[in-house]
Amino acid sequence: MNFLRRGSSATSAPAPSDGETDAAEEQEVVSVGGQRGQSTGKGRPTRSRREAEGRRRGPVAPAPKTQREAMKRAKTLRGDKKQRREAAAERRQRMAAGDDRVLPVRDRGAVKAFVRDLVDSRRHLMGLFMPLAVLIFVTVVVPIKGIQNIGSLLCLCMLAAMVVEGTLLGRQILARVRAKFPNEEVKGFSVGWYAFTRATQIRKLRMPAPRVTVGEPVS
């Protein structure tokens, strides 16, 4: 009978509320193994990465309503025009001086600098490539057959001479580069083509600017 009374008292006891159940479960988690700790639950959903970044950056500015407002905002984001000009001028000066930090990838490195010095230390027939292009255009435009024939023949001869000179120059520079940089992986076509394109440019327009004078020995 006592068993029945205990059962009846157990069954007649009020059911614990949800809050009490959660507290009991949390108490069990905290005191597992006789050690105290902190609850693992946060009690709120985890924010997404976009929400977290948006909270750090602050509110987003509203979209411009007119084209003038959009242009004004773009001008503000670009910064002062004078500062942009000064930065561009400084960048050009550093490029002309051969600073690898601002040069294009194809111009960087000690090997390319040595190739440029070798090309700049002498005069080349290939330096007349741009004037030759102008001459070809003139011979095409002028409606006189005799001038066109003479101009075409002259242009073909100069082009052939440039090809021969470029081939010989590429071989000479490749041999010098491999002798100076024996531990570097030097590609023959890449070095030869770089020297050819450098030699076809007008000296005053070369970038980076020449560091050596014509006839100066390069070692």
C-alpha positions in Angstrom: 0.0 0.0 0.0 2.9 2.3 0.8 4.1 1.6 -2.7 0.8 2.6 -4.1 0.8 5.8 -2.0 4.2 6.7 -3.2 3.1 6.1 -6.8 0.0 8.1 -6.3 1.9 11.0 -4.7 4.5 10.9 -7.6 1.8 10.9 -10.2 -0.2 13.6 -8.5 2.8 16.0 -8.2 2.5 19.0 -10.6 4.5 18.7 -13.8 7.4 21.0 -14.0 7.1 24.0 -16.3 9.2 24.6 -19.4 11.4 27.1 -17.6 12.1 24.7 -14.8 12.9 21.9 -17.2 15.4 24.1 -19.1 17.0 25.2 -15.8 17.4 21.6 -14.7 18.9 20.6 -18.0 21.3 23.5 -17.9 22.2 22.7 -14.3 23.0 19.1 -15.4 25.2 20.4 -18.2 27.0 22.8 -15.9 27.7 20.3 -13.1 28.7 17.3 -15.3 31.5 15.4 -13.6 31.4 17.7 -10.5 33.0 20.5 -12.5 31.4 23.9 -13.0 31.4 25.6 -16.4 29.3 27.9 -18.5 26.3 27.1 -20.6 26.9 26.5 -24.3 23.7 28.0 -25.5 23.6 31.7 -26.6 19.9 32.2 -26.4 19.8 33.9 -29.9 20.4 33.0 -33.5 23.9 33.5 -34.9 24.2 36.6 -37.2 25.3 36.0 -40.7 28.6 37.3 -42.0 26.9 40.0 -44.1 25.0 41.3 -41.0 28.2 41.4 -38.9 30.2 43.3 -41.6 27.3 45.7 -42.1 27.2 46.4 -38.4 31.0 47.1 -38.3 30.9 49.3 -41.4 27.9 51.3 -40.4 24.8 52.2 -42.3 24.9 52.1 -46.1 24.4 55.4 -47.9 21.2 55.6 -49.9 21.4 55.3 -53.7 21.7 58.6 -55.6 18.5 60.0 -57.0 19.8 62.0 -59.9 22.8 61.7 -62.3 24.3 64.9 -60.9 24.3 63.4 -57.4 25.8 60.2 -58.7 28.6 62.1 -60.4 29.3 64.2 -57.3 29.5 61.1 -55.2 31.9 59.4 -57.7 34.1 62.5 -57.7 34.2 62.5 -53.9 35.2 58.8 -53.9 38.0 59.4 -56.4 39.5 62.2 -54.3 41.1 65.5 -55.2 42.1 66.0 -58.9 45.3 67.6 -57.9 46.3 64.7 -55.7 45.5 62.2 -58.5 47.8 64.2 -60.9 50.6 64.3 -58.4 50.3 60.6 -57.8 50.3 59.9 -61.5 53.4 62.1 -62.0 55.2 60.4 -59.2 54.4 57.0 -60.6 55.7 58.0 -64.1 58.9 59.3 -62.5 59.4 56.0 -60.6 58.7 54.0 -63.8 61.2 56.1 -65.8 63.8 55.5 -63.0 63.2 51.7 -63.3 61.6 51.1 -59.9 60.4 47.4 -60.0 57.6 48.2 -57.6 55.7 50.2 -60.2 56.9 48.6 -63.4 54.8 46.1 -65.4 55.7 42.5 -64.9 57.4 42.2 -68.2 59.9 44.9 -67.3 60.8 43.7 -63.8 64.0 42.0 -62.7 67.7 42.4 -63.1 67.7 40.4 -66.3 65.3 42.8 -68.1 67.3 45.8 -66.8 70.5 44.3 -68.2 68.8 43.8 -71.6 67.5 47.3 -71.6 71.1 48.6 -70.9 72.5 46.5 -73.8 69.9 47.8 -76.2 70.2 51.4 -75.1 74.0 51.4 -75.4 74.0 51.4 -79.2 72.0 52.8 -82.1 69.8 50.5 -84.2 68.2 50.6 -87.6 65.1 49.2 -85.9 64.7 52.6 -84.2 63.3 53.8 -87.5 60.4 51.4 -87.3 57.8 54.1 -86.4 59.0 56.6 -89.0 58.9 53.7 -91.5 55.2 53.1 -90.6 54.4 56.7 -91.4 56.3 56.4 -94.7 54.2 53.3 -95.6 51.0 55.2 -94.8 52.1 58.1 -97.0 52.9 55.8 -100.0 49.5 54.2 -99.7 47.7 57.6 -99.6 49.6 59.4 -102.4 47.8 58.5 -105.7 51.0 58.5 -107.7 52.0 55.1 -108.9 55.7 55.8 -109.2 56.0 57.1 -105.6 54.0 54.1 -104.4 56.3 51.6 -106.2 59.5 53.3 -104.9 58.1 53.7 -101.4 56.9 50.1 -101.3 60.3 48.8 -102.4 62.1 51.0 -99.9 59.9 49.8 -97.1 60.4 46.2 -97.9 64.1 46.6 -97.9 64.1 48.4 -94.6 61.8 45.8 -93.1 64.1 43.0 -94.2 67.1 44.8 -92.8 65.3 45.3 -89.5 64.4 41.6 -89.3 68.0 40.6 -89.9 69.3 43.1 -87.3 66.8 42.1 -84.8 67.7 38.4 -85.1 71.4 39.1 -84.7 70.8 41.5 -81.8 68.6 38.9 -80.0 71.3 36.2 -80.3 74.0 38.6 -79.0 72.0 39.8 -76.1 70.9 36.2 -75.2 74.6 35.1 -75.0 75.5 38.1 -72.8 72.5 37.5 -70.5 73.3 33.8 -70.0 76.9 34.6 -69.3 76.1 37.2 -66.7 73.2 35.3 -65.1 74.2 31.6 -65.2 71.9 30.6 -62.4 68.8 32.3 -63.9 66.3 30.5 -66.1 66.5 32.5 -69.3 64.1 31.9 -72.1 65.7 32.7 -75.5 62.6 33.8 -77.3 61.4 36.0 -74.4 64.7 37.8 -74.1 65.1 38.2 -77.9 61.6 39.6 -78.4 62.0 42.0 -75.4 65.2 43.3 -76.9 63.6 43.6 -80.4 60.6 45.6 -79.1 62.9 47.8 -77.1 65.1 48.6 -80.1 62.1 49.5 -82.3 61.0 52.2 -80.0 62.2 55.8 -80.3 64.9 56.4 -77.7 63.2 59.4 -76.1 59.9 57.5 -75.8 61.3 54.4 -74.1 60.0 53.4 -70.7 61.9 52.9 -68.4 64.1 55.7 -69.7 67.6 54.7 -70.8 70.2 54.6 -68.0 73.3 54.5 -70.3 74.4 56.7 -73.2 75.1 55.5 -76.7 78.6 53.9 -76.8 78.8 53.4 -73.1 80.1 49.9 -72.2 77.7 47.7 -70.2 79.1 45.0 -67.9 
